[in-house]
């Protein structure tokens, strides 16, 4: 049984980390939080992390918009 879509509840440190790893492995991720501000900060951090990952290790570069 393959899992393609995953929901992550809570966009704190752990939630955003889990969401990032799942997105990098090709899953469709639904990240939710009670605070829109925390959710926006999580999205920004995930995008920044993905950019840095590609900057420091070209073999791990990903299309940030696709993730």
PEJO-V290712 format. One line per field, one symbol per residue. ss: DSSP state (~ for helix, > for strand, _ for the rest). phi: phi as a letter, one per 40 degrees, with the letter a starting at -180 (. if undefined). psi: psi as a letter, one per 30 degrees, with the letter a starting at -180 (. if undefined). A space follows every 10 residues. Layout:
ss: ???
phi: ???
psi: ???
This chain:
ss: ____>>>>>_ __~~~~~~~~ ~~~~___>>> >>___~~~~~ ~~~~~~~~~~ ~~~~~~_~~~ _______
phi: .cbbbbbbch bcdccccccc cccccgccbb cbacbccccc cccccccccc ccdcccbdcb cbcdccc
psi: kkkekkkkjj haeeeeeeee eeefggkkkj kllfkeeeee eeeeeeeeee eeeeefjffg kljeee.
